Amino acid sequence: MRVTIEHPAIVSGIWEPGGEERHDLVRIPTEFDIPEFSETDAPLAFEDDRSGRVVRMLDGKLFRAWPDAGSLRETFSEGGSLRRAMFVGGMDFAPLSSIALDSVRAFKNANPFANVENTGRRDVSASDRRRGYDGPSLICLRTPLFRNWRWLSIDTDERIEKWRGIAREFMGNFAIISDRPYLRCFEPCYVLEKVGASNAKVRQGTTRIYAKEVHRKWTYGRGLEIMGEDALLSGAHFFSATDHQGALALADQMGWQVSATDPIIEVLNADAVQTDFLEMETARHAMMLLAAAQGDRDSDPLVRDLVDAVIDWQDDKAGYAAMASAFHALRETRLPDVSEETSRLKQQITAFLRREEGAPIRINATTYGLPS
């Protein structure tokens, strides 16, 4: 299916007659060819019985059905729910507005004296809000259409093509399966969440906890990958969609009463279960420990060792065992003297150790989170 999207781009040049630099956020139309597949091409992988948003597996990647989809033309139309989501969000990857405005911020950080036109705050009317739009999305949707202005620089065509490449990467997360739109998604899983002093609940979640976006990895300047939102907060443990009993078992080990559970996730394709959760939980808890020890990164060799081990694991050089060893070496020196402010971290890691002791350790390098 071919669809034309007016997506954001930043263009630059020299503004006459003053001769000063000018930079504008604009919209440029690009035509995209969204691939179409049959249900045979993309067999069912998971179904959660909660929202009817089934997950299918296509070329080794997971795609979730877009909810409440009408006709394809309506869904992809200018006022359609999927077109709106492309700019507002609600997907397992950043919307176009976030990509554009992050680029604007990076541009300004590189040159604090440079201004990008058409990026001022947009008032959100009651009508806009009812239709699901917010300020950032309206900035990108209402910025002027690109024109071949005389002030543009000679490399404008290259800049435009760069932005078209950004938009193509974004649209690579879309597929049409049996006349319904699907979006690239994280793997469904269970979350054991502590509630109060001694209660817990088991809810449905996804592996979004381990990565910022489903199709590409993001790193801090020192090389550590950026995990998902709330990944470094205490209070939750993640389990495979095939391991509901594992979540209940950990709650029992910790003396937590499970007060509520979400419906069971139906696993329809064993190949779709791609994540080694004990490995990823080790990485997440290692990142928690590093966040708590961030003031000692230059002075404590155990902190440096764990940073190096995590980076090596990310690059699939040292494997899981080295990361786990460095994590436990730092944990043993840090947790006995943990401060009151980080006592929740101590409780979190104590629960993780109970889980680790009761689960077989698999040294299985995951491909999760690597760029496609």
C-alpha positions in Angstrom: 0.0 0.0 0.0 1.3 3.4 -0.9 0.8 6.3 1.5 2.1 9.9 1.4 3.1 11.4 4.8 4.1 15.0 5.3 6.9 14.5 7.9 9.2 17.1 9.6 12.6 18.2 8.3 15.1 20.9 9.3 16.4 23.1 6.4 19.0 25.8 6.6 20.5 28.6 4.6 21.4 32.3 4.5 18.7 34.9 5.1 18.9 37.9 2.9 19.5 40.8 3.1 21.2 40.6 6.5 23.3 37.6 5.6 22.6 35.7 8.8 22.0 32.0 9.1 18.4 30.8 9.0 17.1 27.3 10.1 13.5 26.2 9.6 11.4 23.2 10.7 9.2 22.3 7.7 7.0 19.5 6.4 8.1 17.5 3.4 5.8 15.0 1.6 7.3 11.5 1.0 5.6 8.5 -0.4 6.0 5.2 1.4 5.3 1.7 0.2 4.0 -0.2 3.2 4.6 -4.0 2.6 1.6 -6.3 2.6 1.6 -9.9 3.8 -0.8 -12.8 4.3 -1.5 -14.4 7.7 0.6 -17.4 6.4 3.6 -15.0 6.0 3.1 -13.8 9.6 1.8 -16.6 11.9 0.2 -15.8 15.2 2.7 -15.5 18.1 0.8 -14.2 21.2 -2.7 -13.3 22.2 -3.4 -11.7 25.5 -7.2 -12.1 25.7 -7.4 -8.6 27.1 -7.5 -6.3 24.2 -7.7 -8.5 21.1 -4.4 -7.0 19.9 -2.8 -10.1 18.6 0.9 -10.3 18.0 2.3 -12.0 14.9 5.9 -12.9 13.9 7.2 -11.7 10.6 10.8 -12.3 9.5 11.8 -13.0 13.1 10.3 -9.7 14.4 7.1 -9.2 16.4 4.2 -7.0 15.1 1.1 -6.1 17.1 -2.2 -5.4 15.4 -3.3 -1.8 15.6 -6.5 -1.6 17.7 -9.9 -0.6 16.5 -8.7 -0.4 12.9 -11.3 0.5 10.3 -10.5 0.4 6.6 -6.9 0.9 5.6 -7.7 4.1 3.9 -9.5 5.5 6.9 -6.8 4.4 9.4 -4.0 6.0 7.3 -6.0 9.1 6.4 -5.0 12.5 7.7 -7.5 12.2 10.6 -7.1 8.5 11.1 -6.0 6.9 14.4 -2.7 5.6 13.0 -1.7 8.8 11.3 -2.4 10.6 14.6 -0.3 8.1 16.5 2.6 8.7 14.1 2.9 12.2 15.6 1.5 11.8 19.1 2.8 8.4 20.1 1.4 5.2 21.7 3.8 2.9 19.8 6.9 1.0 20.8 9.1 3.6 19.0 9.3 7.3 19.1 6.7 9.4 17.1 7.8 11.7 14.3 7.2 14.8 16.5 9.6 13.4 19.1 12.3 12.6 16.5 12.0 16.1 15.0 12.0 18.1 18.3 14.9 16.0 19.7 16.8 17.0 16.6 15.9 20.6 17.2 17.2 20.4 20.8 20.4 18.8 19.6 20.8 21.5 17.0 20.4 24.2 19.6 22.7 22.5 22.1 25.4 22.4 19.4 24.9 26.1 18.7 23.1 28.0 21.5 22.9 31.1 19.3 21.1 29.4 16.5 17.3 29.4 16.4 15.1 27.0 14.5 12.0 28.8 13.2 8.5 27.3 13.4 9.2 25.4 16.7 7.5 27.8 19.1 4.8 26.5 21.5 1.5 25.6 19.9 -1.7 26.2 21.8 -3.8 23.1 22.0 -7.5 23.8 21.5 -10.3 21.8 23.1 -11.0 20.4 19.6 -7.4 19.4 19.1 -7.4 17.7 22.5 -10.6 15.8 21.8 -8.9 14.5 18.6 -5.9 13.3 20.6 -3.3 15.9 19.6 -0.8 17.6 21.9 1.6 20.6 21.6 4.6 18.7 20.1 2.5 17.0 17.5 0.8 20.2 16.4 4.2 21.9 16.0 5.2 19.3 13.5 1.7 19.0 11.8 1.3 22.8 11.3 4.8 23.8 10.4 5.0 25.2 6.8 5.3 23.0 3.8 8.7 23.0 2.3 9.2 25.4 -0.6 12.3 26.0 -2.8 13.1 29.3 -1.0 15.9 31.4 -2.4 17.7 31.6 0.9 18.3 27.8 1.1 21.8 26.4 1.2 23.3 24.4 -1.7 23.1 21.2 0.2 19.4 21.4 0.9 18.6 18.4 -1.3 21.1 16.3 0.8 19.4 17.5 4.0 16.0 16.7 2.7 17.1 13.2 1.7 18.6 12.6 5.1 15.2 13.4 6.7 13.5 11.2 4.2 15.8 8.4 5.4 14.8 9.1 9.0 11.2 8.8 8.0 11.8 5.6 6.0 13.4 4.1 9.1 10.4 5.1 11.1 7.9 3.7 8.5 9.9 0.4 8.5 8.0 -0.4 11.7 4.7 -0.7 9.8 3.3 -3.7 7.9 -0.1 -4.7 6.6 -1.1 -8.2 7.4 -4.4 -9.6 5.9 -5.6 -6.0 5.3 -5.0 -4.8 8.8 -2.2 -2.5 10.0 0.4 -4.0 12.3 3.3 -2.2 14.2 6.6 -3.5 15.3 6.4 -4.3 19.0 8.2 -5.6 22.1 7.7 -9.1 23.3 4.7 -9.6 25.7 5.7 -10.9 29.2 4.5 -10.9 32.8 5.4 -8.4 35.5 5.5 -9.3 39.2 4.9 -6.0 40.9 5.1 -5.4 44.7 2.2 -3.5 46.2 2.5 -2.2 49.7 4.3 -4.1 52.5 3.5 -7.7 51.6 1.2 -7.8 48.6 2.0 -8.2 44.9 0.2 -8.5 41.6 1.0 -10.2 38.3 0.2 -8.1 35.3 0.9 -8.2 31.6 3.8 -6.1 30.4 6.4 -6.1 27.6 10.1 -6.1 27.1 10.0 -2.4 26.5 11.5 -2.2 30.0 14.8 -3.2 28.4 15.1 -0.7 25.5 14.0 2.8 24.6 12.8 1.7 21.1 12.0 -1.6 19.6 13.9 -1.2 16.4 17.2 0.5 17.5 19.3 0.9 20.5 20.3 4.1 22.3 23.4 4.6 24.4 24.7 7.1 26.9 27.9 8.8 26.1 30.0 6.2 28.0 28.4 3.4 25.9 25.8 1.9 28.2 22.5 1.3 26.5 19.5 3.3 27.6 16.8 1.1 28.9 13.1 1.7 28.9 11.2 4.1 31.0 11.1 3.2 34.7 13.7 0.4 34.1 15.9 1.6 37.0 13.0 2.0 39.5 12.5 -0.7 42.2 9.4 -2.7 42.6 9.0 -5.0 39.6 10.4 -8.2 38.2 9.9 -9.5 34.6 9.1 -13.0 33.5 8.6 -14.7 30.1 5.1 -15.2 28.7 5.9 -18.9 29.2 6.7 -18.4 32.9 3.6 -17.3 34.7 4.4 -19.8 37.4 7.9 -18.3 37.9 6.3 -15.0 38.8 4.0 -16.7 41.4 6.9 -18.7 42.7 9.0 -15.6 43.4 6.1 -14.0 45.2 5.8 -17.1 47.3 9.5 -17.1 48.1 9.4 -13.5 49.2 6.2 -14.0 51.3 4.1 -11.7 49.1 0.4 -12.3 48.8 -0.6 -12.1 45.1 -3.8 -10.1 45.3 -4.5 -9.7 41.5 -3.5 -11.2 38.2 -4.1 -10.2 34.6 -5.4 -12.8 32.1 -2.9 -15.4 30.8 -0.9 -14.6 27.7 -1.5 -17.3 25.2 1.8 -18.3 23.5 0.9 -19.5 20.0 4.4 -19.8 18.6 7.3 -20.9 20.7 9.8 -19.3 18.4 8.4 -15.9 19.3 9.7 -16.2 22.9 13.1 -14.7 22.1 14.2 -13.1 25.4 16.3 -14.7 28.1 14.7 -12.9 31.1 17.2 -14.0 33.7 19.9 -12.5 31.5 18.1 -9.3 30.8 17.1 -8.9 34.5 20.7 -9.3 35.5 21.6 -6.5 33.1 18.7 -4.3 34.4 19.8 -4.9 38.0 23.4 -4.2 37.1 22.2 -0.8 35.7 20.3 -0.1 38.9 23.4 -0.7 40.9 25.5 1.5 38.6 22.9 4.3 38.9 23.2 4.1 42.7 27.0 4.1 42.5 27.3 6.8 39.8 29.4 9.1 42.0 32.2 6.6 42.1 32.6 5.6 38.5 36.1 7.1 38.3 37.4 6.0 41.7 36.0 2.6 42.3 37.5 -0.3 40.2 34.5 -2.5 40.9 32.2 0.1 39.3 34.5 0.4 36.3 34.6 -3.3 36.0 30.8 -3.6 35.9 30.5 -0.8 33.4 33.1 -2.5 31.1 31.3 -5.9 31.6 27.9 -4.5 30.7 29.3 -2.8 27.6 31.1 -6.0 26.5 27.9 -7.9 27.0 26.0 -5.4 24.9 28.5 -5.9 22.2 28.3 -9.7 22.6 32.0 -9.9 23.4 32.2 -11.2 27.0 28.9 -12.9 27.4 26.5 -13.1 30.3 28.8 -14.8 32.9 31.3 -11.9 33.1 28.5 -9.3 33.6 26.9 -11.4 36.3 30.3 -11.9 38.1 31.1 -8.1 38.0 27.5 -7.4 39.2 27.8 -9.7 42.2 31.3 -8.3 43.1 30.0 -4.8 43.3 26.7 -5.9 45.0 28.6 -7.6 47.8 30.5 -4.4 48.6 27.6 -2.0 48.2 24.5 -3.5 49.6 25.6 -4.2 53.2 26.0 -0.5 53.8 23.1 0.7 51.6 21.6 4.0 52.8 18.0 4.4 53.8 17.3 6.3 50.6 18.2 3.3 48.6 16.7 0.6 50.8 14.2 -0.1 48.1 17.1 -1.1 45.9 18.3 -3.5 48.5 14.8 -5.1 48.7 14.7 -5.2 44.9 18.1 -7.0 44.5 17.3 -9.3 47.4 14.2 -10.5 45.5 16.3 -10.9 42.3 18.9 -13.0 44.2 16.1 -15.3 45.4 14.9 -15.7 41.8 18.5 -16.3 40.6 19.1 -19.0 43.1 15.9 -20.8 42.1 16.4 -20.6 38.3 18.8 -22.3 36.0 21.4 -19.9 34.7 21.6 -20.0 31.0 24.6 -18.4 29.2 22.7 -17.5 26.1 23.6 -14.2 24.4 20.4 -12.5 23.3 20.0 -10.5 20.1 17.3 -8.5 21.8 17.6 -4.7 21.2 20.2 -4.8 18.4 19.4 -2.6 15.4 17.6 -4.4 12.6 
